[in-house]
Amino acid sequence: MKITVIGTGNMGSAFVKQLSQVGHAVRVTGRDVAKAQAIAKQYPRVEATTAAQAVGDSEIVVLATGYGDAVEALRSVGNLTGKTVIDITNPLTADYMSLTIGHETSAAEEIARAVPGAEVVKAFNTLFAQVLADGPAFANGQRGSVFFAGDSSDAKARVKSLIESLGFQPVDAGGLKNARYLEPLAGLNIYFGYGAGMGTSVAPAWISK
């Protein structure tokens, strides 16, 4: 696939690494173009671009910024009509211990309203950057889960295919409204990682018998 990653922080860098390793063609952009260029130099099939050049013919756009920067970042790359946008953000307070919105809306729904032409899918928000960077394998043969939720069946199919290409277990979490469940789940994972001292190699999973 051709994929654009918006964001050069820990999650953005982890996405670029994993996407490149499995053969996707990647464009990466961010507020700091020099940082995007430094990331791109580390991997094959990765190109650093300005925001205006970032999308092009990419099939998927990964929004790897903080929630507070999300809408501005998406608008900076131009027309996203018909594009699949993966929203990985979580609307967290400064101490990461609670959400700033919820119950009646979610970060994903607010982003979708702000960029109405895009086909927004919530995904990867329950993974720490370290987990994404290290890949899908966990102890004892376990494989990491990626929950995804959206209202476009075509967009969800693309995201599911992307998740599978990275080796993670895709878990269909229904419509975009269910981001209201996934974002608190991410908050709980952050508590386990930091508040409970489990570290950043943990992730929620959905299992069945």
C-alpha positions in Angstrom: 0.0 0.0 0.0 0.9 3.7 -0.3 0.6 5.3 3.1 1.1 8.7 4.5 2.1 9.2 8.2 1.4 12.5 9.8 3.6 12.9 12.8 7.2 12.4 13.7 7.0 11.5 17.4 7.3 8.1 19.0 4.1 6.7 17.3 4.8 8.2 14.0 8.4 6.9 14.0 7.1 3.4 15.0 4.6 3.4 12.2 7.2 4.3 9.6 9.5 1.6 10.8 6.9 -1.2 10.8 5.2 -0.1 7.5 8.6 0.1 5.7 9.7 -3.3 7.1 6.7 -5.1 5.5 7.1 -3.4 2.2 4.6 -0.5 2.2 5.6 2.8 0.4 5.6 5.5 3.0 5.5 9.3 3.0 6.1 11.0 6.4 5.5 14.6 7.3 5.3 16.7 10.4 5.8 20.2 11.7 9.6 19.6 11.8 10.5 18.6 8.2 14.1 18.0 9.3 12.9 15.4 11.8 10.8 13.7 9.1 13.9 13.6 6.8 15.9 12.0 9.6 13.3 9.3 10.1 13.0 8.7 6.4 16.7 8.1 6.0 16.6 5.2 8.3 14.3 3.0 6.2 13.8 1.9 2.6 10.7 3.0 0.6 10.2 6.1 2.9 10.1 9.7 1.7 9.9 12.8 3.8 7.7 15.5 2.5 6.1 18.8 3.3 2.5 18.8 4.5 1.3 20.0 1.1 2.9 17.1 -0.7 2.2 14.4 1.9 -0.9 12.7 0.6 -0.7 12.4 -3.2 -1.9 9.0 -4.2 -1.7 7.4 -0.7 -4.5 5.0 0.1 -4.3 5.5 3.8 -3.3 8.5 6.0 -2.2 7.7 9.5 -2.8 10.5 12.0 0.0 10.1 14.5 -0.2 13.4 16.4 -1.7 14.3 19.7 -5.4 14.9 19.8 -5.0 18.6 20.3 -3.0 18.9 17.0 -5.1 16.5 15.0 -7.5 18.6 13.1 -4.9 21.3 12.2 -2.5 18.5 11.1 -5.1 16.9 8.8 -6.2 20.2 7.3 -2.6 21.1 6.6 -2.2 18.2 4.1 -5.1 19.4 1.9 -8.1 17.6 0.5 -8.8 14.3 2.2 -12.1 13.5 0.5 -12.4 9.8 0.0 -9.2 9.1 1.9 -9.0 6.5 4.7 -7.7 8.3 7.8 -6.5 6.2 10.7 -7.0 8.1 13.9 -4.7 6.9 16.7 -5.3 9.8 19.0 -6.6 9.8 22.6 -8.2 12.9 24.2 -6.0 12.8 27.4 -5.5 15.3 30.2 -2.0 16.6 30.8 -1.3 13.9 33.4 -2.6 11.1 31.1 -4.9 9.8 33.8 -8.3 10.9 32.4 -10.1 11.9 29.2 -11.1 15.4 28.2 -14.1 14.2 26.3 -16.3 11.1 26.3 -19.8 9.6 26.8 -21.5 11.7 24.1 -18.6 11.9 21.7 -15.0 10.8 21.1 -11.8 12.1 19.6 -12.5 10.1 16.4 -16.0 11.5 16.0 -14.9 15.0 16.5 -12.1 14.6 14.0 -14.5 13.1 11.5 -16.9 16.1 11.9 -14.0 18.5 11.4 -12.8 16.8 8.2 -16.0 15.6 6.8 -14.7 14.2 3.5 -12.3 11.8 5.1 -13.3 8.2 6.0 -12.1 8.1 9.6 -11.3 4.8 11.3 -10.2 4.6 14.9 -7.3 2.1 15.3 -4.0 1.5 17.0 -4.9 3.9 19.9 -4.6 1.2 22.5 -0.9 0.4 21.7 2.1 2.0 23.2 4.7 3.3 20.8 7.1 0.7 22.1 4.7 -2.1 21.4 4.2 -0.9 17.8 7.9 -0.4 17.2 8.7 -3.9 18.5 6.1 -5.6 16.4 3.1 -7.9 17.1 4.9 -10.8 18.9 4.3 -11.0 22.7 5.4 -13.6 25.2 4.3 -17.2 25.0 3.3 -17.0 21.3 0.8 -14.3 21.9 0.0 -11.8 19.1 -1.0 -8.2 19.8 -4.6 -7.1 19.0 -5.5 -3.9 17.2 -9.1 -2.7 17.6 -10.6 -0.8 14.7 -13.9 1.1 14.4 -15.4 3.1 11.6 -18.6 3.7 9.6 -17.2 3.0 6.1 -17.0 -0.7 5.3 -14.4 0.0 2.5 -12.2 2.1 4.8 -12.4 -0.6 7.5 -11.4 -3.3 5.0 -8.3 -1.3 4.1 -7.4 -0.8 7.7 -8.0 -4.5 8.5 -5.7 -5.4 5.6 -3.0 -3.0 6.9 -3.3 -4.4 10.5 -2.8 -7.9 9.1 0.1 -6.9 7.0 1.9 -5.7 10.2 1.2 -9.1 11.9 -1.2 -7.9 14.5 -4.6 -9.4 15.2 -7.4 -7.2 13.8 -10.5 -6.9 16.1 -13.5 -5.2 14.5 -15.0 -2.9 17.1 -18.0 -1.8 15.0 -19.0 1.8 14.1 -17.0 4.9 14.8 -19.3 5.7 17.7 -17.5 2.8 19.5 -14.4 4.9 19.7 -16.1 6.1 22.9 -15.1 2.7 24.3 -11.7 2.4 22.7 -10.4 5.7 24.0 -11.1 4.9 27.7 -9.5 1.4 27.0 -6.4 3.2 25.9 -6.5 5.3 29.2 -6.7 2.1 31.2 -3.7 0.7 29.3 -1.8 3.8 30.1 -2.6 3.3 33.8 -1.4 -0.2 33.7 1.8 0.9 31.9 2.7 3.8 34.1 0.3 4.0 37.1 0.6 0.3 38.0 4.2 0.1 36.9 3.8 -2.7 34.3 5.8 -0.8 31.7 5.1 0.0 28.0 5.3 -3.5 26.7 1.7 -4.3 27.6 -1.4 -4.1 25.5 -5.1 -5.0 25.7 -6.3 -8.1 23.7 -9.5 -9.8 22.9 -9.4 -13.6 23.2 -11.9 -16.4 22.5 -12.1 -20.1 23.2 
